[in-house]
Amino acid sequence: MKPMDTKKILSKSVGVMQTAIGVTAILFAFLSFYDIFGIQKMLGVIPGSIGLYLWVFIIFGLLSTISGLFLFYEQ
C-alpha cells in the first residue's frame, strides 16, 4: 500500500465521521428545539434560551458537515 493510498483512506474516513457528527448536531438541535423526547427537561435547559442553543448547534453542525464533505471529496 502506497502512502498516498493511506492518506486518501484516512481522509475519507475522517470526512465521513466529521459529516456524521455535523448531521447529528443538526438533528439534535431540531429535536431539542421542538422538545421531542423531553430533551429540554432532561438537560435542564431554560425554554427561553433554547434559540441560542439551536443556532450554536446548527452553525457547528453546518461547519462540521461542510468540512467533512471537503475532506471526503478531496482529490
PyMOL Python script that loads the backbone (N, CA, C, O; Angstrom):
from pymol import cmd

cmd.read_pdbstr("""\
ATOM      1  N   MET A   1       0.845  -1.182   0.000  1.00  0.00           N
ATOM      2  CA  MET A   1       0.000   0.000   0.000  1.00  0.00           C
ATOM      3  C   MET A   1       0.889   1.243   0.000  1.00  0.00           C
ATOM      4  O   MET A   1       1.809   1.361   0.810  1.00  0.00           O
ATOM      5  N   LYS A   2       0.610   2.144  -0.896  1.00  0.00           N
ATOM      6  CA  LYS A   2       1.378   3.379  -1.017  1.00  0.00           C
ATOM      7  C   LYS A   2       0.954   4.364   0.079  1.00  0.00           C
ATOM      8  O   LYS A   2      -0.160   4.283   0.597  1.00  0.00           O
ATOM      9  N   PRO A   3       1.844   5.288   0.422  1.00  0.00           N
ATOM     10  CA  PRO A   3       1.471   6.311   1.414  1.00  0.00           C
ATOM     11  C   PRO A   3       0.292   7.174   0.964  1.00  0.00           C
ATOM     12  O   PRO A   3      -0.495   7.625   1.797  1.00  0.00           O
ATOM     13  N   MET A   4       0.161   7.407  -0.336  1.00  0.00           N
ATOM     14  CA  MET A   4      -0.956   8.220  -0.826  1.00  0.00           C
ATOM     15  C   MET A   4      -2.288   7.500  -0.647  1.00  0.00           C
ATOM     16  O   MET A   4      -3.312   8.129  -0.380  1.00  0.00           O
ATOM     17  N   ASP A   5      -2.268   6.167  -0.798  1.00  0.00           N
ATOM     18  CA  ASP A   5      -3.492   5.403  -0.576  1.00  0.00           C
ATOM     19  C   ASP A   5      -3.920   5.505   0.883  1.00  0.00           C
ATOM     20  O   ASP A   5      -5.107   5.638   1.181  1.00  0.00           O
ATOM     21  N   THR A   6      -2.957   5.443   1.781  1.00  0.00           N
ATOM     22  CA  THR A   6      -3.262   5.559   3.210  1.00  0.00           C
ATOM     23  C   THR A   6      -3.832   6.938   3.519  1.00  0.00           C
ATOM     24  O   THR A   6      -4.773   7.075   4.301  1.00  0.00           O
ATOM     25  N   LYS A   7      -3.251   7.952   2.897  1.00  0.00           N
ATOM     26  CA  LYS A   7      -3.737   9.322   3.117  1.00  0.00           C
ATOM     27  C   LYS A   7      -5.173   9.475   2.620  1.00  0.00           C
ATOM     28  O   LYS A   7      -5.996  10.105   3.286  1.00  0.00           O
ATOM     29  N   LYS A   8      -5.477   8.906   1.461  1.00  0.00           N
ATOM     30  CA  LYS A   8      -6.838   9.009   0.921  1.00  0.00           C
ATOM     31  C   LYS A   8      -7.836   8.273   1.799  1.00  0.00           C
ATOM     32  O   LYS A   8      -8.929   8.776   2.057  1.00  0.00           O
ATOM     33  N   ILE A   9      -7.463   7.079   2.259  1.00  0.00           N
ATOM     34  CA  ILE A   9      -8.355   6.297   3.122  1.00  0.00           C
ATOM     35  C   ILE A   9      -8.602   7.036   4.429  1.00  0.00           C
ATOM     36  O   ILE A   9      -9.739   7.120   4.893  1.00  0.00           O
ATOM     37  N   LEU A  10      -7.537   7.574   5.026  1.00  0.00           N
ATOM     38  CA  LEU A  10      -7.681   8.307   6.286  1.00  0.00           C
ATOM     39  C   LEU A  10      -8.511   9.572   6.082  1.00  0.00           C
ATOM     40  O   LEU A  10      -9.346   9.911   6.920  1.00  0.00           O
ATOM     41  N   SER A  11      -8.284  10.260   4.983  1.00  0.00           N
ATOM     42  CA  SER A  11      -9.033  11.487   4.694  1.00  0.00           C
ATOM     43  C   SER A  11     -10.517  11.189   4.510  1.00  0.00           C
ATOM     44  O   SER A  11     -11.364  11.914   5.033  1.00  0.00           O
ATOM     45  N   LYS A  12     -10.834  10.143   3.782  1.00  0.00           N
ATOM     46  CA  LYS A  12     -12.237   9.775   3.570  1.00  0.00           C
ATOM     47  C   LYS A  12     -12.899   9.334   4.872  1.00  0.00           C
ATOM     48  O   LYS A  12     -14.049   9.687   5.132  1.00  0.00           O
ATOM     49  N   SER A  13     -12.172   8.552   5.704  1.00  0.00           N
ATOM     50  CA  SER A  13     -12.779   8.110   6.970  1.00  0.00           C
ATOM     51  C   SER A  13     -13.037   9.278   7.908  1.00  0.00           C
ATOM     52  O   SER A  13     -14.099   9.355   8.527  1.00  0.00           O
ATOM     53  N   VAL A  14     -12.075  10.189   8.018  1.00  0.00           N
ATOM     54  CA  VAL A  14     -12.275  11.361   8.880  1.00  0.00           C
ATOM     55  C   VAL A  14     -13.393  12.232   8.319  1.00  0.00           C
ATOM     56  O   VAL A  14     -14.183  12.789   9.082  1.00  0.00           O
ATOM     57  N   GLY A  15     -13.469  12.355   7.012  1.00  0.00           N
ATOM     58  CA  GLY A  15     -14.537  13.138   6.391  1.00  0.00           C
ATOM     59  C   GLY A  15     -15.913  12.567   6.674  1.00  0.00           C
ATOM     60  O   GLY A  15     -16.851  13.309   6.966  1.00  0.00           O
ATOM     61  N   VAL A  16     -16.036  11.246   6.589  1.00  0.00           N
ATOM     62  CA  VAL A  16     -17.328  10.607   6.881  1.00  0.00           C
ATOM     63  C   VAL A  16     -17.695  10.786   8.351  1.00  0.00           C
ATOM     64  O   VAL A  16     -18.845  11.090   8.668  1.00  0.00           O
ATOM     65  N   MET A  17     -16.727  10.599   9.250  1.00  0.00           N
ATOM     66  CA  MET A  17     -17.017  10.769  10.685  1.00  0.00           C
ATOM     67  C   MET A  17     -17.401  12.209  11.000  1.00  0.00           C
ATOM     68  O   MET A  17     -18.331  12.451  11.769  1.00  0.00           O
ATOM     69  N   GLN A  18     -16.694  13.158  10.415  1.00  0.00           N
ATOM     70  CA  GLN A  18     -16.981  14.566  10.682  1.00  0.00           C
ATOM     71  C   GLN A  18     -18.346  14.959  10.117  1.00  0.00           C
ATOM     72  O   GLN A  18     -19.072  15.733  10.740  1.00  0.00           O
ATOM     73  N   THR A  19     -18.693  14.442   8.967  1.00  0.00           N
ATOM     74  CA  THR A  19     -20.011  14.710   8.394  1.00  0.00           C
ATOM     75  C   THR A  19     -21.098  14.112   9.273  1.00  0.00           C
ATOM     76  O   THR A  19     -22.135  14.738   9.490  1.00  0.00           O
ATOM     77  N   ALA A  20     -20.871  12.915   9.774  1.00  0.00           N
ATOM     78  CA  ALA A  20     -21.852  12.272  10.661  1.00  0.00           C
ATOM     79  C   ALA A  20     -22.027  13.067  11.953  1.00  0.00           C
ATOM     80  O   ALA A  20     -23.145  13.205  12.448  1.00  0.00           O
ATOM     81  N   ILE A  21     -20.947  13.582  12.493  1.00  0.00           N
ATOM     82  CA  ILE A  21     -21.037  14.404  13.713  1.00  0.00           C
ATOM     83  C   ILE A  21     -21.829  15.678  13.427  1.00  0.00           C
ATOM     84  O   ILE A  21     -22.655  16.087  14.242  1.00  0.00           O
ATOM     85  N   GLY A  22     -21.587  16.304  12.286  1.00  0.00           N
ATOM     86  CA  GLY A  22     -22.306  17.523  11.921  1.00  0.00           C
ATOM     87  C   GLY A  22     -23.790  17.286  11.745  1.00  0.00           C
ATOM     88  O   GLY A  22     -24.607  18.070  12.228  1.00  0.00           O
ATOM     89  N   VAL A  23     -24.147  16.211  11.057  1.00  0.00           N
ATOM     90  CA  VAL A  23     -25.559  15.892  10.848  1.00  0.00           C
ATOM     91  C   VAL A  23     -26.227  15.560  12.183  1.00  0.00           C
ATOM     92  O   VAL A  23     -27.373  15.946  12.416  1.00  0.00           O
ATOM     93  N   THR A  24     -25.521  14.852  13.053  1.00  0.00           N
ATOM     94  CA  THR A  24     -26.059  14.530  14.376  1.00  0.00           C
ATOM     95  C   THR A  24     -26.294  15.798  15.198  1.00  0.00           C
ATOM     96  O   THR A  24     -27.299  15.904  15.900  1.00  0.00           O
ATOM     97  N   ALA A  25     -25.379  16.752  15.114  1.00  0.00           N
ATOM     98  CA  ALA A  25     -25.545  18.013  15.844  1.00  0.00           C
ATOM     99  C   ALA A  25     -26.761  18.784  15.337  1.00  0.00           C
ATOM    100  O   ALA A  25     -27.507  19.362  16.128  1.00  0.00           O
ATOM    101  N   ILE A  26     -26.960  18.793  14.028  1.00  0.00           N
ATOM    102  CA  ILE A  26     -28.127  19.489  13.472  1.00  0.00           C
ATOM    103  C   ILE A  26     -29.419  18.790  13.890  1.00  0.00           C
ATOM    104  O   ILE A  26     -30.389  19.452  14.259  1.00  0.00           O
ATOM    105  N   LEU A  27     -29.439  17.467  13.836  1.00  0.00           N
ATOM    106  CA  LEU A  27     -30.623  16.720  14.272  1.00  0.00           C
ATOM    107  C   LEU A  27     -30.907  16.954  15.755  1.00  0.00           C
ATOM    108  O   LEU A  27     -32.059  17.123  16.152  1.00  0.00           O
ATOM    109  N   PHE A  28     -29.843  16.963  16.576  1.00  0.00           N
ATOM    110  CA  PHE A  28     -30.020  17.219  17.998  1.00  0.00           C
ATOM    111  C   PHE A  28     -30.572  18.614  18.236  1.00  0.00           C
ATOM    112  O   PHE A  28     -31.389  18.809  19.136  1.00  0.00           O
ATOM    113  N   ALA A  29     -30.137  19.587  17.441  1.00  0.00           N
ATOM    114  CA  ALA A  29     -30.643  20.961  17.583  1.00  0.00           C
ATOM    115  C   ALA A  29     -32.141  21.007  17.341  1.00  0.00           C
ATOM    116  O   ALA A  29     -32.874  21.626  18.113  1.00  0.00           O
ATOM    117  N   PHE A  30     -32.604  20.362  16.285  1.00  0.00           N
ATOM    118  CA  PHE A  30     -34.034  20.393  15.995  1.00  0.00           C
ATOM    119  C   PHE A  30     -34.843  19.554  16.981  1.00  0.00           C
ATOM    120  O   PHE A  30     -35.956  19.929  17.348  1.00  0.00           O
ATOM    121  N   LEU A  31     -34.290  18.427  17.408  1.00  0.00           N
ATOM    122  CA  LEU A  31     -35.004  17.612  18.394  1.00  0.00           C
ATOM    123  C   LEU A  31     -35.134  18.346  19.723  1.00  0.00           C
ATOM    124  O   LEU A  31     -36.168  18.257  20.384  1.00  0.00           O
ATOM    125  N   SER A  32     -34.090  19.070  20.115  1.00  0.00           N
ATOM    126  CA  SER A  32     -34.172  19.813  21.371  1.00  0.00           C
ATOM    127  C   SER A  32     -35.049  21.058  21.237  1.00  0.00           C
ATOM    128  O   SER A  32     -35.718  21.445  22.195  1.00  0.00           O
ATOM    129  N   PHE A  33     -35.055  21.688  20.061  1.00  0.00           N
ATOM    130  CA  PHE A  33     -35.884  22.872  19.865  1.00  0.00           C
ATOM    131  C   PHE A  33     -37.367  22.521  19.942  1.00  0.00           C
ATOM    132  O   PHE A  33     -38.142  23.231  20.582  1.00  0.00           O
ATOM    133  N   TYR A  34     -37.760  21.435  19.295  1.00  0.00           N
ATOM    134  CA  TYR A  34     -39.159  21.023  19.303  1.00  0.00           C
ATOM    135  C   TYR A  34     -39.499  20.151  20.509  1.00  0.00           C
ATOM    136  O   TYR A  34     -40.622  19.663  20.630  1.00  0.00           O
ATOM    137  N   ASP A  35     -38.537  19.958  21.390  1.00  0.00           N
ATOM    138  CA  ASP A  35     -38.683  19.223  22.656  1.00  0.00           C
ATOM    139  C   ASP A  35     -39.247  17.815  22.434  1.00  0.00           C
ATOM    140  O   ASP A  35     -40.119  17.353  23.170  1.00  0.00           O
ATOM    141  N   ILE A  36     -38.737  17.163  21.422  1.00  0.00           N
ATOM    142  CA  ILE A  36     -39.108  15.775  21.191  1.00  0.00           C
ATOM    143  C   ILE A  36     -38.346  14.927  22.210  1.00  0.00           C
ATOM    144  O   ILE A  36     -37.166  15.163  22.470  1.00  0.00           O
ATOM    145  N   PHE A  37     -39.022  13.958  22.769  1.00  0.00           N
ATOM    146  CA  PHE A  37     -38.473  13.053  23.792  1.00  0.00           C
ATOM    147  C   PHE A  37     -38.150  13.774  25.099  1.00  0.00           C
ATOM    148  O   PHE A  37     -37.448  13.206  25.936  1.00  0.00           O
ATOM    149  N   GLY A  38     -38.626  14.989  25.306  1.00  0.00           N
ATOM    150  CA  GLY A  38     -38.410  15.712  26.558  1.00  0.00           C
ATOM    151  C   GLY A  38     -36.952  16.080  26.795  1.00  0.00           C
ATOM    152  O   GLY A  38     -36.479  16.058  27.931  1.00  0.00           O
ATOM    153  N   ILE A  39     -36.247  16.414  25.736  1.00  0.00           N
ATOM    154  CA  ILE A  39     -34.811  16.700  25.838  1.00  0.00           C
ATOM    155  C   ILE A  39     -34.547  17.962  26.655  1.00  0.00           C
ATOM    156  O   ILE A  39     -33.585  18.006  27.422  1.00  0.00           O
ATOM    157  N   GLN A  40     -35.383  18.985  26.503  1.00  0.00           N
ATOM    158  CA  GLN A  40     -35.164  20.232  27.250  1.00  0.00           C
ATOM    159  C   GLN A  40     -35.253  19.989  28.747  1.00  0.00           C
ATOM    160  O   GLN A  40     -34.434  20.495  29.514  1.00  0.00           O
ATOM    161  N   LYS A  41     -36.236  19.223  29.156  1.00  0.00           N
ATOM    162  CA  LYS A  41     -36.401  18.947  30.588  1.00  0.00           C
ATOM    163  C   LYS A  41     -35.278  18.048  31.089  1.00  0.00           C
ATOM    164  O   LYS A  41     -34.783  18.230  32.202  1.00  0.00           O
ATOM    165  N   MET A  42     -34.876  17.081  30.273  1.00  0.00           N
ATOM    166  CA  MET A  42     -33.830  16.158  30.672  1.00  0.00           C
ATOM    167  C   MET A  42     -32.490  16.885  30.864  1.00  0.00           C
ATOM    168  O   MET A  42     -31.735  16.559  31.780  1.00  0.00           O
ATOM    169  N   LEU A  43     -32.198  17.861  30.008  1.00  0.00           N
ATOM    170  CA  LEU A  43     -30.953  18.602  30.107  1.00  0.00           C
ATOM    171  C   LEU A  43     -31.056  19.820  31.032  1.00  0.00           C
ATOM    172  O   LEU A  43     -30.042  20.438  31.358  1.00  0.00           O
ATOM    173  N   GLY A  44     -32.256  20.159  31.448  1.00  0.00           N
ATOM    174  CA  GLY A  44     -32.453  21.304  32.333  1.00  0.00           C
ATOM    175  C   GLY A  44     -32.254  22.635  31.637  1.00  0.00           C
ATOM    176  O   GLY A  44     -31.761  23.586  32.244  1.00  0.00           O
ATOM    177  N   VAL A  45     -32.627  22.714  30.384  1.00  0.00           N
ATOM    178  CA  VAL A  45     -32.459  23.936  29.594  1.00  0.00           C
ATOM    179  C   VAL A  45     -33.667  24.833  29.812  1.00  0.00           C
ATOM    180  O   VAL A  45     -34.808  24.370  29.807  1.00  0.00           O
ATOM    181  N   ILE A  46     -33.407  26.116  30.003  1.00  0.00           N
ATOM    182  CA  ILE A  46     -34.483  27.088  30.129  1.00  0.00           C
ATOM    183  C   ILE A  46     -35.110  27.273  28.747  1.00  0.00           C
ATOM    184  O   ILE A  46     -34.394  27.536  27.781  1.00  0.00           O
ATOM    185  N   PRO A  47     -36.437  27.141  28.634  1.00  0.00           N
ATOM    186  CA  PRO A  47     -37.076  27.256  27.313  1.00  0.00           C
ATOM    187  C   PRO A  47     -36.795  28.579  26.599  1.00  0.00           C
ATOM    188  O   PRO A  47     -36.821  28.622  25.369  1.00  0.00           O
ATOM    189  N   GLY A  48     -36.531  29.643  27.330  1.00  0.00           N
ATOM    190  CA  GLY A  48     -36.259  30.928  26.701  1.00  0.00           C
ATOM    191  C   GLY A  48     -34.903  30.991  26.008  1.00  0.00           C
ATOM    192  O   GLY A  48     -34.716  31.789  25.090  1.00  0.00           O
ATOM    193  N   SER A  49     -33.965  30.167  26.431  1.00  0.00           N
ATOM    194  CA  SER A  49     -32.626  30.212  25.836  1.00  0.00           C
ATOM    195  C   SER A  49     -32.387  29.106  24.814  1.00  0.00           C
ATOM    196  O   SER A  49     -31.260  28.915  24.356  1.00  0.00           O
ATOM    197  N   ILE A  50     -33.432  28.383  24.459  1.00  0.00           N
ATOM    198  CA  ILE A  50     -33.262  27.276  23.522  1.00  0.00           C
ATOM    199  C   ILE A  50     -32.900  27.777  22.118  1.00  0.00           C
ATOM    200  O   ILE A  50     -32.264  27.055  21.350  1.00  0.00           O
ATOM    201  N   GLY A  51     -33.302  29.008  21.781  1.00  0.00           N
ATOM    202  CA  GLY A  51     -32.951  29.573  20.481  1.00  0.00           C
ATOM    203  C   GLY A  51     -31.453  29.737  20.309  1.00  0.00           C
ATOM    204  O   GLY A  51     -30.917  29.498  19.227  1.00  0.00           O
ATOM    205  N   LEU A  52     -30.768  30.148  21.382  1.00  0.00           N
ATOM    206  CA  LEU A  52     -29.315  30.272  21.338  1.00  0.00           C
ATOM    207  C   LEU A  52     -28.672  28.915  21.090  1.00  0.00           C
ATOM    208  O   LEU A  52     -27.770  28.797  20.260  1.00  0.00           O
ATOM    209  N   TYR A  53     -29.129  27.894  21.800  1.00  0.00           N
ATOM    210  CA  TYR A  53     -28.587  26.549  21.605  1.00  0.00           C
ATOM    211  C   TYR A  53     -28.866  26.040  20.194  1.00  0.00           C
ATOM    212  O   TYR A  53     -28.038  25.354  19.595  1.00  0.00           O
ATOM    213  N   LEU A  54     -30.036  26.383  19.675  1.00  0.00           N
ATOM    214  CA  LEU A  54     -30.383  25.978  18.320  1.00  0.00           C
ATOM    215  C   LEU A  54     -29.378  26.540  17.316  1.00  0.00           C
ATOM    216  O   LEU A  54     -28.870  25.803  16.471  1.00  0.00           O
ATOM    217  N   TRP A  55     -29.089  27.843  17.405  1.00  0.00           N
ATOM    218  CA  TRP A  55     -28.148  28.458  16.475  1.00  0.00           C
ATOM    219  C   TRP A  55     -26.741  27.919  16.645  1.00  0.00           C
ATOM    220  O   TRP A  55     -26.039  27.697  15.658  1.00  0.00           O
ATOM    221  N   VAL A  56     -26.320  27.704  17.883  1.00  0.00           N
ATOM    222  CA  VAL A  56     -24.967  27.179  18.114  1.00  0.00           C
ATOM    223  C   VAL A  56     -24.825  25.793  17.496  1.00  0.00           C
ATOM    224  O   VAL A  56     -23.837  25.521  16.813  1.00  0.00           O
ATOM    225  N   PHE A  57     -25.795  24.919  17.725  1.00  0.00           N
ATOM    226  CA  PHE A  57     -25.706  23.567  17.176  1.00  0.00           C
ATOM    227  C   PHE A  57     -25.837  23.559  15.656  1.00  0.00           C
ATOM    228  O   PHE A  57     -25.179  22.762  14.988  1.00  0.00           O
ATOM    229  N   ILE A  58     -26.667  24.425  15.106  1.00  0.00           N
ATOM    230  CA  ILE A  58     -26.814  24.473  13.649  1.00  0.00           C
ATOM    231  C   ILE A  58     -25.522  24.980  13.000  1.00  0.00           C
ATOM    232  O   ILE A  58     -25.072  24.414  12.004  1.00  0.00           O
ATOM    233  N   ILE A  59     -24.929  26.028  13.548  1.00  0.00           N
ATOM    234  CA  ILE A  59     -23.683  26.555  12.983  1.00  0.00           C
ATOM    235  C   ILE A  59     -22.569  25.522  13.103  1.00  0.00           C
ATOM    236  O   ILE A  59     -21.839  25.286  12.141  1.00  0.00           O
ATOM    237  N   PHE A  60     -22.431  24.902  14.284  1.00  0.00           N
ATOM    238  CA  PHE A  60     -21.415  23.858  14.464  1.00  0.00           C
ATOM    239  C   PHE A  60     -21.657  22.701  13.508  1.00  0.00           C
ATOM    240  O   PHE A  60     -20.721  22.191  12.891  1.00  0.00           O
ATOM    241  N   GLY A  61     -22.913  22.289  13.386  1.00  0.00           N
ATOM    242  CA  GLY A  61     -23.247  21.170  12.517  1.00  0.00           C
ATOM    243  C   GLY A  61     -22.970  21.472  11.053  1.00  0.00           C
ATOM    244  O   GLY A  61     -22.437  20.623  10.340  1.00  0.00           O
ATOM    245  N   LEU A  62     -23.321  22.667  10.594  1.00  0.00           N
ATOM    246  CA  LEU A  62     -23.074  23.028   9.201  1.00  0.00           C
ATOM    247  C   LEU A  62     -21.584  23.120   8.895  1.00  0.00           C
ATOM    248  O   LEU A  62     -21.126  22.619   7.868  1.00  0.00           O
ATOM    249  N   LEU A  63     -20.832  23.757   9.778  1.00  0.00           N
ATOM    250  CA  LEU A  63     -19.391  23.862   9.554  1.00  0.00           C
ATOM    251  C   LEU A  63     -18.732  22.487   9.565  1.00  0.00           C
ATOM    252  O   LEU A  63     -17.856  22.207   8.747  1.00  0.00           O
ATOM    253  N   SER A  64     -19.145  21.647  10.475  1.00  0.00           N
ATOM    254  CA  SER A  64     -18.592  20.302  10.556  1.00  0.00           C
ATOM    255  C   SER A  64     -18.957  19.476   9.329  1.00  0.00           C
ATOM    256  O   SER A  64     -18.119  18.746   8.799  1.00  0.00           O
ATOM    257  N   THR A  65     -20.200  19.587   8.876  1.00  0.00           N
ATOM    258  CA  THR A  65     -20.642  18.844   7.696  1.00  0.00           C
ATOM    259  C   THR A  65     -19.905  19.310   6.447  1.00  0.00           C
ATOM    260  O   THR A  65     -19.451  18.482   5.657  1.00  0.00           O
ATOM    261  N   ILE A  66     -19.779  20.609   6.259  1.00  0.00           N
ATOM    262  CA  ILE A  66     -19.086  21.142   5.082  1.00  0.00           C
ATOM    263  C   ILE A  66     -17.619  20.727   5.095  1.00  0.00           C
ATOM    264  O   ILE A  66     -17.078  20.310   4.071  1.00  0.00           O
ATOM    265  N   SER A  67     -16.982  20.839   6.247  1.00  0.00           N
ATOM    266  CA  SER A  67     -15.575  20.450   6.354  1.00  0.00           C
ATOM    267  C   SER A  67     -15.397  18.954   6.081  1.00  0.00           C
ATOM    268  O   SER A  67     -14.446  18.553   5.409  1.00  0.00           O
ATOM    269  N   GLY A  68     -16.306  18.136   6.600  1.00  0.00           N
ATOM    270  CA  GLY A  68     -16.234  16.705   6.365  1.00  0.00           C
ATOM    271  C   GLY A  68     -16.421  16.346   4.903  1.00  0.00           C
ATOM    272  O   GLY A  68     -15.756  15.447   4.388  1.00  0.00           O
ATOM    273  N   LEU A  69     -17.328  17.049   4.231  1.00  0.00           N
ATOM    274  CA  LEU A  69     -17.536  16.796   2.811  1.00  0.00           C
ATOM    275  C   LEU A  69     -16.328  17.221   1.982  1.00  0.00           C
ATOM    276  O   LEU A  69     -15.973  16.556   1.008  1.00  0.00           O
ATOM    277  N   PHE A  70     -15.694  18.337   2.372  1.00  0.00           N
ATOM    278  CA  PHE A  70     -14.471  18.737   1.684  1.00  0.00           C
ATOM    279  C   PHE A  70     -13.374  17.678   1.850  1.00  0.00           C
ATOM    280  O   PHE A  70     -12.654  17.369   0.900  1.00  0.00           O
ATOM    281  N   LEU A  71     -13.255  17.131   3.048  1.00  0.00           N
ATOM    282  CA  LEU A  71     -12.266  16.071   3.270  1.00  0.00           C
ATOM    283  C   LEU A  71     -12.598  14.836   2.453  1.00  0.00           C
ATOM    284  O   LEU A  71     -11.706  14.213   1.877  1.00  0.00           O
ATOM    285  N   PHE A  72     -13.861  14.480   2.397  1.00  0.00           N
ATOM    286  CA  PHE A  72     -14.254  13.276   1.689  1.00  0.00           C
ATOM    287  C   PHE A  72     -14.017  13.383   0.185  1.00  0.00           C
ATOM    288  O   PHE A  72     -13.561  12.429  -0.446  1.00  0.00           O
ATOM    289  N   TYR A  73     -14.327  14.544  -0.385  1.00  0.00           N
ATOM    290  CA  TYR A  73     -14.194  14.721  -1.819  1.00  0.00           C
ATOM    291  C   TYR A  73     -12.857  15.355  -2.226  1.00  0.00           C
ATOM    292  O   TYR A  73     -12.708  15.819  -3.356  1.00  0.00           O
ATOM    293  N   GLU A  74     -11.888  15.375  -1.306  1.00  0.00           N
ATOM    294  CA  GLU A  74     -10.575  15.909  -1.612  1.00  0.00           C
ATOM    295  C   GLU A  74      -9.921  15.080  -2.718  1.00  0.00           C
ATOM    296  O   GLU A  74     -10.046  13.856  -2.736  1.00  0.00           O
ATOM    297  N   GLN A  75      -9.232  15.741  -3.628  1.00  0.00           N
ATOM    298  CA  GLN A  75      -8.631  14.992  -4.740  1.00  0.00           C
ATOM    299  C   GLN A  75      -7.145  15.067  -4.739  1.00  0.00           C
ATOM    300  O   GLN A  75      -6.497  14.489  -5.611  1.00  0.00           O
TER     301      GLN A  75
END
""", "prot")
cmd.dss("prot")
cmd.show_as("cartoon", "prot")
cmd.util.cbc("prot")
cmd.orient("prot")
